[in-house]
Amino acid sequence: MKRLLLALIVALFFIPVNLVADEGMWLPLLLKNEKYAKMRKMGLRLSPEEIYSINQACIKDAVIGLMGEGANLRSFGTASFISDSGLIITNYHVVLSHIERFSTKENDFIKYGYWANNRSEESLCRGLQMKQLIKMVDVTDRILEGTENLTGREKNNKINENGVAIAKELTAGTRYEAKTQALFGGSQYIMNIYAVYRDIRMVAAPPFVLGKFGGNDDNYSWPRHTADFAVLRVYANDKNEPASFNKNNRPYSPKHFLPISAKGVKENDFVMIVGYPGSTRQYVPSFALDKIIYSETAEKAAIAREKMNILQNAIEQDPSSKFRYTTRLSSVGNSYLRWSGEIMGVDKLDLVNVKREEERRFNEWVSKDEKRVAKYGDILERMEKLYEEVAEYNLANAYFLEAGITGSEIVPFIGKFEKLVAMYNRKSLNSRAADSEARRLIGLTHQFFNNWNYEVDRQMFRNLTYRYYQKMSPKFKPEIMDKLIHKYNGDIELMSQTLFANSIFTNKERLLEFLETESESRDVANLMKNDELYQMAIGYYMINVDRIARQRGDLQSKLLELNAIYMQGLLEMNRKNTIYPDANNSQRVSYGRVTGVNSIDGLIYTPFTTLTGANIKYKNNLDNPDFYLPKKIRDLYNKRDFGRYGSKSGELFVNFLTNAHTTSGSSGSPVINSRGELVGLNFDRIWQGVGSDYRYDSDISRSISVDIRYILFILDKYAPNNYVLNQLQIKY
């Protein structure tokens, strides 16, 4: 068994397409193979152990994933340690929601930036956590033990059972947490062991006009001039171990932190990006890609466009609401541009037809050997037949997420009350538990209504309810949705107005009065269970539980088994080209060069932007607040007072392009030079290249980074103090 798996793992590094040297997000555990040799040829001066090791301090220890409470070790962004006293640096947009929460009329951190003068002024980012990789362990043999004759749910259950046992063993006697991730269709399993820190505090961030310079107009575009960075600090207990917030906690002392190069980078320099990229789908077959892009992704883009229109109209009608919707509009805009870019990228490469041709060659190869025919002869046909059903459930899941629980804000808010309602559905009421839950909901209610707009959310509810009703198959529609739409004769405008007007959940005073009532006196049946808006919101959750999630999971399990067979066939057919596993939110290393791109016919992007370009954008958009450049920055520019960070030509570099492969989740990832020094922060991609989630295109795939010299300039020349700068190890 072990020899067989070893042969399989070796084979897993081959794929039937020609890849370029810069493609891929690689497991740091496996860099000693051919990739490391290529990285050395491109200029890397570090040893493999200086990138990944469990025996010595290395870059692996300095790069962390940022996540929220209850995230099950799934991070949404990346950060890296930049001091021996727990300072980390990430993107401004990754932690913008926390800066918004800290802001008040008296202390407008959005407008002026967040600049702590000492540790007592550092603010706890409630709910923000970090995962730090301790080690990666290949557990393939052990996790597949006992699964040889199992299929479907039985096989998954056995794999999960084995995984739990292995995780318990690998974390015994520690505070570590484990997450197992399957690679190559379940042919290989890697267990990641993490330390999780829960006391993270805001230290420094520029004002919104610098951190989000260009706003949505510049999103996924080039040239960019954005100071997308923020500095935080991780705290630990007196033993330097993970701990929840405590005033006696001390700054965490990391095993390794990244020194900073004030020399920056120049064109064609080698760079690598280390982070926690979300997910890619490089190896989906043609029929799956067709459904994903032209059905699922197209619908998600349309929903995002609907949300953007409502939010943009709200801001136009009430400019004071701009900051209320800044984070959400930015998030929705990001999603819209990413999904639109994916569609464009697949179109540009004609990728569906490219994959069909690859599959034709695969079938031709299979047909030449009887054993291969027996094993692989009908695999694509079986996969395609099954995927027709899977695609229907995938689309339903997309609508549940995008139009249901992340559409109108009132829907997930109402979902938080289901636990309280369930308490009153039991035969006997636990009054103490009910009162405790009510107190928790009182805090959530205050928080929700402090940043909620009744009319804007009603419009969101109206539009997305209509879209869901029009697009979804009857079996995926909540019964209450059909009932209410018929009750109001299809007038969804009237329905939304009535439901919002009559609901206790849209009235802060009524809701608080209900929650503050003694447990035995709360009329849950009439005030909540009979509330039609409550019924609609819970209807989304129930339809997902009853008709989407489990059925979709079962189908995907069957598809995964078929996909694993198909992958084995591809790997058997082609054994010459090195490949990488799809990104899955585990730590990865990508590499490439600082380079521009011929983006579209007649338009060439050079690899750097400068403060001169930012100043020109400001002057050309004086009526657009997204392009406002603070006076202090303009004064420094006019004096050419760039300190030690300007170039010999008298420019200050702001952003730069690389061809290192990234995806969502790579935001905040450190851009590291050949000597292991921090030279930038990855924060975006050009929209023409986001199709790289499905097939990397060396001609167009480019990632955008903040130049470390611009960050240092802001910390040195713009910030009101040198609190952060004095703690950094900078190489000039």
GUPA-836873 format. One record per residue (C-alpha): x negated, y negated, z negated; residue in three letters. Coordinates in steps of 0.5 Angstrom, whole numbers, plus 500, padded with zeros to 3 digits. Layout:
! GUPA-836873
XYZala;...
END
This chain:
! GUPA-836873
500500500met;494495498lys;491496505arg;497496509leu;498489505leu;491487506leu;492488514ala;498484514leu;496478510ile;490478515val;495478521ala;499473518leu;494468520phe;495469527phe;501466532ile;503466539pro;502459540val;496455541asn;494450535leu;490444534val;485443529ala;488438525asp;495442525glu;497445519gly;499444511met;494449508trp;494453501leu;488451498pro;487458495leu;485460502leu;481454505leu;475459505lys;477462511asn;476459518glu;479452516lys;474450512tyr;469451517ala;472447522lys;473442516met;466442515arg;464441522lys;469435522met;465431517gly;467434510leu;462434505arg;465438499leu;465445498ser;471450497pro;471450490glu;471442489glu;477442493ile;480449489tyr;478452483ser;480455477ile;473455474asn;471448475gln;474441475ala;477440482cys;481436487ile;487441485lys;487438478asp;487431480ala;494432485val;500432482ile;508433484gly;513428481leu;520431479met;526430475gly;529433470glu;532440471gly;528440478ala;526447477asn;519445479leu;521442485arg;518435486ser;520430491phe;513426491gly;506426490thr;501423485ala;494423483ser;490421477phe;485415478ile;482415471ser;480419465asp;486416461ser;492419465gly;493413470leu;496416476ile;498413483ile;504414487thr;508410492asn;512404490tyr;518407494his;518414490val;519410483val;523404485leu;529407482ser;525406475his;523399477ile;530397478glu;532400471arg;527396468phe;529390471ser;534385468thr;535377469lys;530376464glu;525380467asn;526381474asp;520386476phe;523387483ile;522380484lys;515379481tyr;513386480gly;511390474tyr;504388470trp;503391463ala;498388460asn;496393455asn;499400453arg;505397448ser;508394455glu;508401459glu;515403459ser;518410459leu;520413466cys;526417463arg;527423466gly;521423470leu;516429470gln;510431473met;507438475lys;500440475gln;497446478leu;493451474ile;492456479lys;495460485met;496468484val;497472490asp;502477487val;505480494thr;503488491asp;506487485arg;513483487ile;514488492leu;513494488glu;519498488gly;523495494thr;521500499glu;527503500asn;532497498leu;535492503thr;540485502gly;542483495arg;539489491glu;532488494lys;532481492asn;534483485asn;528487485lys;524482487ile;527477482asn;526482477glu;519483478asn;517476479gly;520474472val;516480469ala;509477472ile;511470471ala;512472463lys;505475463glu;501470467leu;504464462thr;504468456ala;501464450gly;501458454thr;506452455arg;505453463tyr;511455467glu;511459474ala;514459480lys;514464486thr;514462493gln;515467499ala;511466505leu;512468512phe;519471512gly;517474505gly;511478507ser;507475502gln;508472495tyr;504466492ile;506465484met;504458482asn;503456475ile;504449473tyr;503445466ala;509440466val;508433463tyr;515429461arg;512423458asp;510418464ile;510411463arg;510405468met;504401468val;503397475ala;507396481ala;508390486pro;514386487pro;519389492phe;517384498val;510387498leu;512394496gly;517395501lys;515389506phe;519390512gly;524394509gly;529398513asn;527394520asp;520397519asp;522404516asn;518410520tyr;515405525ser;508402527trp;505397526pro;506397518arg;504392513his;507395506thr;503395499ala;507402498asp;504403491phe;505404484ala;501406478val;503410472leu;500413466arg;501420463val;501421456tyr;500428452ala;500430445asn;494430440asp;491436443lys;492433450asn;498438452glu;505437455pro;510433450ala;516430450ser;516422449phe;513420442asn;510414440lys;504418437asn;503421444asn;496419447arg;494418454pro;493425458tyr;485426459ser;485430466pro;480435468lys;479431474his;481424477phe;479421484leu;474416484pro;476410489ile;472408495ser;472400496ala;469402503lys;475405506gly;475408512val;474407519lys;477410526glu;475417527asn;473418520asp;475425517phe;480425512val;485430508met;491429505ile;493433499val;500434496gly;506437495tyr;510437502pro;517439502gly;519444507ser;518445515thr;521450520arg;515452525gln;517459526tyr;525459527val;527462534pro;530458539ser;538460538phe;537457531ala;533451533leu;539449537asp;544450532lys;539446527ile;538440531ile;544439535tyr;549441530ser;547441523glu;542435524thr;546431529ala;552431524glu;547429518lys;545423522ala;552421524ala;554422516ile;548418514ala;549412520arg;556412516glu;553411510lys;549406512met;554402516asn;558401509ile;552399505leu;550394510gln;557391511asn;557391503ala;550387503ile;552382508glu;559380505gln;555380498asp;548378499pro;547379491ser;549386492ser;542387496lys;538390490phe;544394487arg;544398494tyr;536398495thr;534404493thr;540408496arg;540404503leu;533406503ser;534413502ser;540414507val;536410512gly;530414511asn;534420512ser;537417518tyr;531416522leu;528422520arg;534426523trp;534422529ser;526423530gly;527430529glu;532430535ile;528426539met;522430538gly;525437539val;528433546asp;521431548lys;517437547leu;523441550asp;522446544leu;528450545val;526452552asn;519453550val;521458544lys;526461549arg;520462554glu;516465548glu;521470546glu;521472553arg;514474553arg;515477546phe;521482549asn;516483555glu;511485550trp;515490546val;518493552ser;511496554lys;511501548asp;516506545glu;514505538lys;515497539arg;521498542val;524502536ala;522497531lys;523490535tyr;527492541gly;533489539asp;531484533ile;532478537leu;539480539glu;541482532arg;538475529met;542471534glu;548475533lys;548474525leu;545466526tyr;552465529glu;555466523glu;549463518val;550456522ala;557456521glu;555456513tyr;549452514asn;554446517leu;559447511ala;553446506asn;551440510ala;558437509tyr;558439502phe;552436500leu;552429505glu;559428505ala;561431499gly;557430493ile;552425495thr;557421499gly;562417494ser;558416488glu;565417484ile;564425486val;558427482pro;560422477phe;567426476ile;563433476gly;559431470lys;566431466phe;567439468glu;564441462lys;568437457leu;574440461val;572447461ala;572446453met;579444453tyr;581450457asn;578455452arg;583459447lys;580455441ser;577448442leu;570447438asn;571440436ser;564439434arg;562441441ala;567437444ala;565431441asp;558432442ser;559432449glu;564426449ala;558422446arg;554424452arg;559422457leu;560415453ile;552414455gly;553416462leu;559412463thr;556406461his;550407465gln;555409471phe;559403471phe;553398470asn;551399477asn;558401481trp;562397486asn;569400486tyr;571397493glu;564399496val;565406493asp;572407495arg;571406503gln;565411502met;570416499phe;575414505arg;570415511asn;567421508leu;573424506thr;576423513tyr;570426517arg;569432512tyr;577433514tyr;576432521gln;569436522lys;570442517met;573449519ser;580450515pro;577455511lys;572450508phe;577445506lys;579444499pro;586446498glu;587439494ile;584436500met;590439505asp;595437500lys;594430499leu;592428506ile;599431508his;602428502lys;600421504tyr;602423512asn;595423514gly;594416512asp;587416508ile;586409507glu;593409503leu;590416500met;584413498ser;587406495gln;592410491thr;587415488leu;582410486phe;588405483ala;591411479asn;585415476ser;582414469ile;575415472phe;575408476thr;577404470asn;571404465lys;576401459glu;581407460arg;575412460leu;571410454leu;578409450glu;579417452phe;572419450leu;572415444glu;579419442thr;578424436glu;577431440ser;584434438glu;588428441ser;584427448arg;590429453asp;585432458val;591436462ala;594429463asn;589424464leu;584429467met;586435470lys;592432473asn;588426476asp;588427483glu;581424484leu;579429479tyr;582434483gln;579432490met;572431487ala;572438483ile;575441490gly;568440493tyr;565444488tyr;570449488met;570450495ile;562451495asn;562456489val;568460492asp;567460500arg;560457502ile;554458497ala;555466495arg;557467502gln;551463505arg;546466501gly;548473503asp;548472510leu;541468509gln;538474505ser;540479511lys;537474516leu;531473512leu;530481513glu;531481520leu;526474521asn;521478517ala;521484522ile;520479528tyr;514475524met;511482524gln;512483531gly;509476533leu;503477529leu;502484532glu;502481539met;498475538asn;491476533arg;487470535lys;490464533asn;490461526thr;496459523ile;499456516tyr;505458512pro;511453513asp;511448507ala;515450501asn;513444496asn;507448493ser;500444493gln;497444501arg;491441504val;492438511ser;486434515tyr;485430521gly;482423523arg;484416522val;486415529thr;491411533gly;496414538val;499413545asn;506413542ser;511412548ile;509410556asp;506404556gly;505403548leu;499404545ile;498404537tyr;491402534thr;490405528pro;489399523phe;494393521thr;491387517thr;494382513leu;493377519thr;499382522gly;503381516ala;502374516asn;505373523ile;511378521lys;512373516tyr;512367520lys;516370526asn;522372521asn;523366516leu;530368516asp;529375514asn;527376506pro;525383508asp;519380511phe;517375506tyr;510374504leu;509371497pro;506364497lys;500367493lys;498372498ile;499367503arg;494362500asp;489368499leu;490369506tyr;489362508asn;483362504lys;480368507arg;479370499asp;479378500phe;474379495gly;470385496arg;475388500tyr;475385506gly;471387513ser;465385516lys;470382521ser;473378516gly;480382516glu;483385510leu;486392512phe;493394510val;495400513asn;492406517phe;494412522leu;492419521thr;493425525asn;493429518ala;500434518his;505431513thr;512432512thr;518429506ser;515430499gly;508428502ser;510421500ser;504418495gly;499424497ser;492421496pro;488420503val;481423501ile;475422505asn;469427506ser;466426499arg;472427495gly;474419494glu;481416495leu;481411501val;489411501gly;496413500leu;500417505asn;507414505phe;511415512asp;510418519arg;512414525ile;519416527trp;517419534gln;513424531gly;517427525val;519433530gly;513436527ser;517439522asp;519444528tyr;512444532arg;506439531tyr;505435537asp;498433537ser;499427542asp;504424537ile;504426530ser;502421526arg;502419518ser;502412515ile;498410509ser;496404505val;489402505asp;486403498ile;482396500arg;489393500tyr;491396494ile;485394490leu;486387493phe;493386490ile;490389483leu;484384483asp;487378487lys;494378486tyr;496381479ala;496377473pro;491381470asn;486386471asn;489391466tyr;489397471val;483395475leu;478395469asn;480402468gln;478405475leu;472408477gln;471404484ile;465405489lys;463399492tyr;
END
